[in-house]
Amino acid sequence: MITAHRRRAAAWAVGLLFASRSLLAQVEFYPIDFSSRANANLDALLHRIANASGPRGEVELGGVPFVIPQGQNVWHSLNQVGPNPRVLLVPINVHGASEVHTIINSDWGRRGPGSYAYLEFLTSEGLIHRKDLVGGEDIRDFAQGQHTNTINGSSTVEVWSNGSNVRLDKQRVELPPEFRNQELVAVRVVDRGQDTTGQVLLWQRIWIAGLTVGITPPPRFRVELAQVGPRCVSIHVVSDLPFRGGELGIAFPPEGVAGAEVYPGDDLPAGAQIRVDGGAPAGCEDPTVTAGLTLVWVQPIEGPPLEEGRHDLLHVCFDLTDSVPPDGCVPLRFVSCLGDPAAPVRNVITGDDGSSIALTTVDGAVCRLPDIPFERGDANGDQAFDISDPILLLACLFVDRPCPRCADAMDANDDGGVDISDAVYLLDWRFQGGESPPLPSLECGLDPTPDEIRDCEGDTSCAG
């Protein structure tokens, strides 16, 4: 069964990040100053072959900003003492990186297909992405007419030359999509070439003169799913404009879902009306869409709109079937084909001027996670029992204050509902010698009584 529940009373921060940012093709660029780890000077390298001075300062090369300071501004593996591999580690500490641009050339380059240098990108959650630098494809000698002279012209392009015999090339590395939800902690430049052999064709050393991180900003209008409880998801809407309502269609496999209940999210305005329909799809041409629900909310016309920003609007708690194992997940997908085939529910919000604003959708899943322990009667989750608990409960019920995310903790008398009797029960226990709340009270635990109250969402007083 699909139901809607309304409120009861309702009618670079660190490291070597250079303080510069540019916007080009919807990518925000963050040039990295790694001069503290440099061991060579770009002009000195170029003067070996030509009487040329390279770019310096805050420069744009190939449409991407870089910073190349005065003095030591290049890391050259040839100048690093020690055995192979020779490694440069550059701290980044930027969240949501989507691409990285480098200025790298070889000195005595060696052609592929083998690779004798590579880049590694490390995230805060342990992901590592490696990009091999193949001579004659991804990198080439900075001196024209030397050992390697070709690049692919797509991910690697020439971005500077003196017009005759020296040049600089830029590499673009696209990072995996999962990097956008993590912090790019560091970039590692690894060179395992040779510089002591007498066989010139085996020689290769590389140097790097520029490093810039690119972030592709998320769409300005989007809807996302985030799991907030053992079987519940929160629906977040992000908008750059004020809005007054919206409609969403969510498909799921029927073998994994037996029903769902919809609750107001933390940011849904008081008095907002919610409509939910869980009927079978009627207008979906996609044969994989066989079940789903439509969600519609309308904010009070007389009240102000929701301002631009990110809002937690709705919570959907699913009854998962026995076919979903512990820690198993059911995919949830936004679709625009549910409801009346002539006017299907779309994923839109309504602007304050009455216009429809299409949302970019970010699909997700609901997973069967372990139940969250709680203490019955600790309504505000502060690990204490005092007058604040019944006051918060009454405010949630009658003055439309945000309700805690653990309804079981508010069900003080364990009757399977949250209402004024729970506040009376707590007051009677504390001040009239009444009975203490049923288990789990005065200690953390799980609800031993089957009821229709949704599971606790997020942290409770028993967290940690």
N, C-alpha and C positions, 0 to 999 in steps of 0.2 A: 504494500500500500504506500502511496506517495501522499504525504501530508505537509501542510505548512503550519508552523508555530509562530505566533506573534507575541510580543511582550504583553504580559497580563494586564498592565495598566494602560496600554496604548490605545488610543483611538489611532695627490701624491704626498703623499703625506710624510713619508719617511725615506731614508736611504739616499739615493743619488738622483732623485727625481728633480728635473730641471723645471723651474716655474714658468713654463710656456705651454700654451695650448692653442691648437689650430683646428679649424673645422673644415674638412674637405670631403666631399662625396659621403657625407653622413658619418665620417669617422673622426673621432677626437684623437689628436696626436699628442704624445707626451715624450719629448726628447729627453734622453738620459745622459747625464754628464758622468762619464767614468774616468775622468782625467786623473783621479787619485790612484788609479790602477794602470795608467799609461806608462810605457817605457820607451817611447820613440816620438819623433816629431814629424808631422806630415810633410812640411816643407823640406826637411832634410832628406826624406825618402825621395821626394820628387826631384830634388837637385842632383841626386845620384845619376839620373838619366837626362834630365833637362833643367834648364835654368827657369824653373816654374815655381810659382807659389800657389798652393791649393786654397780652397775655400776655408774661411775661418769665421768664428763667432756663431751667431744665430743665423743659420742659412736654410734655404729651401732647395732641396735636391730631388729632382724627379717628382715634384709636387708634395714632398714630405718634409716637415721641418726637422732639422738636426742641430745639435750644438757641438761645435768643434772649437774648444777654447784655445787661448794662447799657450805657448810652451809645450810641454809633453801632452800630446792629445791622441796618440795612437798606441794600441797594444800590438806589438809585433812578436810573434812566437819565436822568431830568431833570436831576440834579445833576452828571452827568459832563460835563466840558468836552470839546468836540470835535465833529466832524461825524459823521453816521451812517455805518455802524451803530455804536451804542454797546454795548460788550462788557464783560461781567464773566467772568473766567476763575478758577474755583475749583479748586485742586489737591485731589485725592481720594486716590489711591494705595491703593485697596482692591481686593483680588483676589476675583473670583467674584460681582460685583454682578449681581443679577437684576432690581432695580427701583430707582427713585429717586422720592422724594416732595419736593415743593416747596410753599412758601407764597408764591404770587404773585398779585398783583392789579394791575389797571391804574389809571392816573390819567388821566382823560380818555380812556376806552376807545373803541375803534372796533369796530363789528360786522363779522363775516365777510361773505362766505365767504373773503375774502382774509386772509392772516396778516401781521402787522406785527411779530411777535416770535417767537422760537423758542429751543429748547434743543438743544444738541449734547453728545453723550457720546463721549469719546475714550478708546480703549484703548491699551495698551502695544504692541500689534501693528498699530496704524494703522487700526483700525476706527472709523468715525464713524456714530453713529445720531442722526438729527434728529427732533425733535418740534416741529411747528408749534403755536403758541399762537393759536387763533382766537378773536377777540372774540365774546362771547355764547355760546361753546361751552366753550372751555378756560379762559378768563379773563374777568373782568368787573371793573367799577369797584368800588373798595373802598367808595365812598359809595353808599348805596341811593338810587335815583331819579335817578341821573346817566345817563351816556351808554350804558353796557351793564349789563344787570341779570339776565342769564340765564346758567346753566352747565348742562352735560349731566347733572349729578347722579350720574354713575357714576365716570368717571376724575377728574372735578373735583367736589368737594363743599365745602359751607360747614362750617368747623370752629370758628369763633368769631364772635360779634357782640356789640355792646353792647345788643342788644334793640330798637334803634330805627333808627339810620341809618348805622352803619359795620359792616363785616364783613371776615373773612379767609377765603380759600378755599385748599384743598389740591389739588394735582395729583399723580396717580400715573402714572408712565411705566414701562411694562414694557419691559425691555431685551431685545434679541435673544438667543436661547439661546447663541450663540457667545461672548457676553460673559462667560459663567460660567467659561470656561477662560482668561480673560485678566485683566489688571489694569485697572480703571477709573482712568485717570490723572487726568482732569479733567472738569469740567462747564463748558460755556460757555453763558452767557446772553446772547442777542443781541436788541437792540431797534433796529429801523429805522423807528420811527414818526416823528412830527413834534411839535414843541413851539413853533414860531415862526410858524405860519400863523394868519391871522385866521379861517379857516374851521373852526369848532369840530369839525365832523364828521370832519375829517381828523386831528384831534389823537389821539395815543396815546403814552403813556409807561407803562412797567411798573416795578414794584419787587418785590424778593424779600426776604422776611424769614426764611425757613427752608429748609434743605436737609438731607435725610436719605437715606442710601444703605441699601438693603435687600439682604440676602444670603439666598437660600433654601438652607439646608444640604442637602448631598446625603443620600440615604437612608442609614440606619444600617447596613443590610445590603445589600451590592451586589457585583456582579462586573463587572469592566471588562477591556477589551482594550487593549493598548498595543504598538505595533510596536517591536521591540528589535534587529532585524537586517534584512538585505536581504530575507528572506522569512520571518521569524519574528515571532511575537507572544508577549507575556507576558500571563498571566492573573492579575489581581490580585483578591483577595477582601478586602472591608472588612467587619468585623463588630464590633459592640459587645459581643459575648459570646465567651467561649472556645469553640472548636469542634474536632472531631476528624476531620472528613472531609467529603466532599461529592460531588455529581454535577452535571454540566453537559451540555447539549446545544447544539451549534453547527452551524448550517446554512450551506452555501455553494453557489454555482452550480457544477455539475460541469464545465462547460466551462472553468472557470478553474483547477481544482485537480486534479492527477494523483495526489497522495498527501500524507501528512503524517506526521511523527514527533513524539512527545511526550517531553519531558525534564522532570526535576524543576526547579522554580524555586528561587531563592535561599533561600526561607523554608520549603520543604517539609521537615518533620522527617525525620531519618535513619531509615531503615527503613520509610518509608511505602510502601504498595503502590499502583501505578497500573494501572488497567484502561482499555483503549481499544477502541472498536468503531467501525469505519467502514462498517458495512453500510448498505444502502439503507434509507431511511425506510419504516417499516411502519405507523405510526399517525398520520401527519400529514394532517389534512383540508385544510390550506392547500396548494393545488396548486403554489405557488411553492417549496415545500420539497422538493427532489428529491435532495439529497445532504447529508451531514453526518457528524459524528462525536460519539460520546458519551465523556465523560471521567469517570472515577471515581477518587477517591483515598481511602485509608483510612490514617490515622495509627496508629502502634503503640499498642495498647490499654494497654500497661504504662507508657508514657511520658506526660508531661504534655500537655495540649491546647495548641493554639496560642492565645495570649492575644488579647484584643480588640485591634483595630488593623487596619492595612493590610498585606497579605502577598502577596509574589510567589510563587505556588504552582506554576505550570506554565508551560512554554514549548512552543509548538507551532510547528514549522518546516514550511512547506508547499512541496511541489513544484508550481510554477505551470506551466501549459501554455503553449505557444508563442502562444496567442491573447491572452495578457496582454502588452502592449507594455512597453518600458522606462518606468518611473515609473507604469505602470498599476496599478490596485488591484482586488482581489477583495473584495466585501463579505462580512462575517462577521456572523451574526445568532444570538443566543441564542434557542432555541426549547424548548418543553416537550412535544414530541410524538415524539421519536426513541426507537428501541428497541422493546420489546414493546408492542403496542397496548393490552394489558390493564394494563400498569404502565410507562408511558413514563418516560424519564429526565427529571427536573425539575431546575430550577436552584435547588438547595438546598444548605445545609450542615447538618451534624449537631452540635447543641449538646453541651456536655460532659455534659448530663443525658440525652442520647439523643433529644432532640426535633428535629424537622425545622424549619429556619428558611428561609423563602423569601427569595430574593435579588432585589432590583431589578437588572435587567440593563442594561448600557450597551454597545450594539453597536459594532463597529469595522470594520476592514478590514486586509488584508495586502497590501502593495504590493511590486512588483518594483523594488527599489532597487539602486543600484550596490554591488558587493561592497566590503567594508571591507578595506583593506590591513593587513598585519601583518608581524612579524618572526618567522620560525620559530625556536623555542627560547626566545624571551622569554616564558616561561609566565606570569610575574606582571605583564607589561606595564609594567615600570618603565624601559624603554629602556636596559637594561644586561643583560649576561650574567654571572651569578655563581652561587654555590652555592644561592641562594634559588630559582632556577628548578626544578632537580630536586627540591628539598625540597617545594616547593609541589605539584609534580606528584604526588609520592608521597603527600602528605597528602590530596590530592583523591581518589586511587585507593584508599587503604587505611585512612584514619582518618576518612573522611566529612567532610572539610573542604569548604567551598564551592568548586566548580570555576570557574576563569576562564571568561569568556564567549567565548573564542576557542579552540576546540578545535584549529584548524589551527596555532596558535602552539605548542600542547603536543605536536603530532605531530612531534617533533624529527627522526625518521628518515624521515618522509614515506612511511609504509607504509599510510596510510589508516585508521589506528586510533590510539587513545590507550591505552597500557598501560605496564607496567614497563620494557619495552624502550626507551621514549623517555627515561626517567630515566637508564637505563644508558648510552644513547647520549650524553646531555649530559655525564655524568660522565667518560666515556671521552674525549670531545673536549677537555674542559677540563683533565683531569689525567693522561691517558695518551697524549696525542699522536694521538688519533683524528681522523677527518674531521669538518669542520664541518657543521652541518645543511644540507640541500639548500635551494635558493632557494625562497622569498625569505628569506635569512638575512643578518645583518649589514647589511641595508638593508630598507626597506619595499617591499612589493610584494604581488601577488596570487598565489594558489596556481596554478602551471602544471599541476598533476597532478590529473586528475579522480578524485574519491574520494567516499565516502559520509559524510564528516565534515560536520557542519552548518556553515553560514557563521558568521563572527565576528559577535557581537552587541555593539552599543554601541561604546564607545571602546576603542581599542587603543593601544599605544605609538606608533603612527603617526598618531594623531589630531592634526589641526591642522597 
